[in-house]
Amino acid sequence: MDSISGRHMIGRTVLITGGTSGIGKATALGLAAMGARVLVTGRDTRRTDDTAREIRVAGGTAEVFVADMSVQSEVRRLADEVLRQEPRIDVLINNVGGYWNSRHVTADGLEHTFAVNHLAPYLLTHLLLERLEQGAAARVVTVASNAHTFGRIDFDDLQGTRSYSGSRAYNQSKLANVLFSYELARKLRATAVTANAVHPGLVSTAFGADDPGRVQRLFVPVLRPFMKSPAGGAATSIHLASAPGLDRTTGQYFVRSKSARSSPRSYEESVAAHLWAVSADLVGLFIP
Ligand SMILES: NC(=O)c1ccc[n+]([C@@H]2O[C@H](COP(=O)([O-])OP(=O)(O)OC[C@H]3O[C@@H](n4cnc5c(N)ncnc54)[C@H](OP(=O)(O)O)[C@@H]3O)[C@@H](O)[C@H]2O)c1
């Protein structure tokens, strides 16, 4: 069956973080068109409601959840609301993320890029894991980036307090997404939940618009005509969330809907395990 055009997602519930714009919104629209019930999260009530309306007008089913994912108490409230309202979650798409050129500090006192791009999906996935495990087969898809290949996890200065650069923080957070997906896959090996990471391509979205760097200001306007559309950028997330043949595919990195090699650093299991433990500490989770 064609995984993009079929209606085989009927009866499945998919939670998409950062579903109000760009790749996340196109992912929500695409999966809703395949029959999925989509749960869209956003940080702005109006934009989140508008997205749900667009999905419903197109004939889909959507529910909305509003939370600022830079704040851990908001991630916890979001998870509580989802768990109270939704008896099943078949797919979690950790799509929320962005680039911030200057160093911002969250309400929890953490560097913003690391908090939104890595810690928020890390925490949300943990909080929803039991519900995911209750399904016959569930999938966790995390939107990383090819930028992870330039990344390095700087355990001595994870929060960029000594030295910060927007691109360094972004690349680190995207490497964290890949390391997290691989470690999650290892930890879930005995379950029916898979975990994979995605590079969506270079996609024309609002990416970096909050606090753009030189690349966003100077090069993106020139490159924009050559970038993928949000729908094109959503294709790999949609494939991983919905393709019937991927129920057992786990611990992989997908580019253009195909499994691909990620950077050598992303396969360092000791780094992944250490990042897992440090992240648990930073979000206040007790991991035995
Ligand atoms: N665009 C690319 O070329 C590209 C390439 C590789 C990887 N990616 C990855 O793709 C993912 C989606 O990015 P995009 O390009 O689609 O960017 P985008 O258009 O800016 O979308 C980002 C989404 O995240 C939401 N968001 C941002 N900060 C948030 C917060 N604190 N709390 C809750 N929601 C928040 C945004 O909400 P608002 O609507 O309120 O802004 C929006 O829904 C990211 O993980 C990014 O790293 C993008």
The ligand as an SDF file (V2000), in Angstrom:
LIG
                    3D

 48 52  0  0  0  0  0  0  0  0999 V2000
   13.4790   23.9000    8.3680 N   0  0  0  0  0  0  0  0  0  0  0  0
   14.5620   23.1470    8.1360 C   0  0  0  0  0  0  0  0  0  0  0  0
   15.2590   23.2880    7.1010 O   0  0  0  0  0  0  0  0  0  0  0  0
   14.9550   22.0710    9.1160 C   0  0  0  0  0  0  0  0  0  0  0  0
   16.0630   21.2670    8.8010 C   0  0  0  0  0  0  0  0  0  0  0  0
   16.4190   20.2560    9.6890 C   0  0  0  0  0  0  0  0  0  0  0  0
   15.7010   20.0500   10.8500 C   0  0  0  0  0  0  0  0  0  0  0  0
   14.6350   20.8530   11.1430 N   0  0  0  0  0  0  0  0  0  0  0  0
   13.8970   20.5830   12.3810 C   0  0  0  0  0  0  0  0  0  0  0  0
   12.5180   20.4940   12.0990 O   0  0  0  0  0  0  0  0  0  0  0  0
   11.7560   20.7950   13.2560 C   0  0  0  0  0  0  0  0  0  0  0  0
   10.6340   21.7470   12.8990 C   0  0  0  0  0  0  0  0  0  0  0  0
   11.2010   22.9710   12.4460 O   0  0  0  0  0  0  0  0  0  0  0  0
   10.5400   23.8990   11.3330 P   0  0  0  0  0  0  0  0  0  0  0  0
   11.5860   24.1430   10.3070 O   0  0  0  0  0  0  0  0  0  0  0  0
    9.2190   23.3820   10.9160 O   0  0  0  0  0  0  0  0  0  0  0  0
   10.4090   25.2680   12.1620 O   0  0  0  0  0  0  0  0  0  0  0  0
    9.1520   26.1930   12.5160 P   0  0  0  0  0  0  0  0  0  0  0  0
    8.3560   26.4930   11.2860 O   0  0  0  0  0  0  0  0  0  0  0  0
    9.7390   27.3430   13.2650 O   0  0  0  0  0  0  0  0  0  0  0  0
    8.2800   25.2830   13.4950 O   0  0  0  0  0  0  0  0  0  0  0  0
    8.6820   25.0460   14.8270 C   0  0  0  0  0  0  0  0  0  0  0  0
    7.4880   24.6360   15.6450 C   0  0  0  0  0  0  0  0  0  0  0  0
    7.9120   24.5190   17.0150 O   0  0  0  0  0  0  0  0  0  0  0  0
    7.0830   25.3750   17.8260 C   0  0  0  0  0  0  0  0  0  0  0  0
    7.8190   25.8950   18.9670 N   0  0  0  0  0  0  0  0  0  0  0  0
    8.9670   26.5960   18.9710 C   0  0  0  0  0  0  0  0  0  0  0  0
    9.3310   26.8920   20.2390 N   0  0  0  0  0  0  0  0  0  0  0  0
    8.3850   26.3650   21.0540 C   0  0  0  0  0  0  0  0  0  0  0  0
    8.1850   26.3320   22.4520 C   0  0  0  0  0  0  0  0  0  0  0  0
    9.0240   26.9280   23.3110 N   0  0  0  0  0  0  0  0  0  0  0  0
    7.1120   25.6910   22.9350 N   0  0  0  0  0  0  0  0  0  0  0  0
    6.2310   25.0840   22.1050 C   0  0  0  0  0  0  0  0  0  0  0  0
    6.3490   25.0910   20.7620 N   0  0  0  0  0  0  0  0  0  0  0  0
    7.4190   25.7290   20.2510 C   0  0  0  0  0  0  0  0  0  0  0  0
    6.6360   26.4700   16.8930 C   0  0  0  0  0  0  0  0  0  0  0  0
    5.5070   27.1400   17.4040 O   0  0  0  0  0  0  0  0  0  0  0  0
    5.0500   28.5740   16.8200 P   0  0  0  0  0  0  0  0  0  0  0  0
    4.1370   28.2890   15.6680 O   0  0  0  0  0  0  0  0  0  0  0  0
    4.3520   29.1870   17.9770 O   0  0  0  0  0  0  0  0  0  0  0  0
    6.2840   29.3110   16.4010 O   0  0  0  0  0  0  0  0  0  0  0  0
    6.3600   25.6610   15.6290 C   0  0  0  0  0  0  0  0  0  0  0  0
    5.1370   24.9760   15.7410 O   0  0  0  0  0  0  0  0  0  0  0  0
   12.7630   21.3440   14.2840 C   0  0  0  0  0  0  0  0  0  0  0  0
   13.0600   20.3410   15.2220 O   0  0  0  0  0  0  0  0  0  0  0  0
   13.9920   21.6750   13.4420 C   0  0  0  0  0  0  0  0  0  0  0  0
   15.1850   21.5820   14.1900 O   0  0  0  0  0  0  0  0  0  0  0  0
   14.2580   21.8610   10.3090 C   0  0  0  0  0  0  0  0  0  0  0  0
  1  2  1  0
  2  3  2  0
  2  4  1  0
  4  5  1  0
  4 48  2  0
  5  6  2  0
  6  7  1  0
  7  8  2  0
  8  9  1  0
  8 48  1  0
  9 10  1  0
  9 46  1  0
 10 11  1  0
 11 12  1  0
 11 44  1  0
 12 13  1  0
 13 14  1  0
 14 15  2  0
 14 16  1  0
 14 17  1  0
 17 18  1  0
 18 19  2  0
 18 20  1  0
 18 21  1  0
 21 22  1  0
 22 23  1  0
 23 24  1  0
 23 42  1  0
 24 25  1  0
 25 26  1  0
 25 36  1  0
 26 27  1  0
 26 35  1  0
 27 28  2  0
 28 29  1  0
 29 30  1  0
 29 35  2  0
 30 31  1  0
 30 32  2  0
 32 33  1  0
 33 34  2  0
 34 35  1  0
 36 37  1  0
 36 42  1  0
 37 38  1  0
 38 39  2  0
 38 40  1  0
 38 41  1  0
 42 43  1  0
 44 45  1  0
 44 46  1  0
 46 47  1  0
M  CHG  2   8   1  16  -1
M  END
$$$$
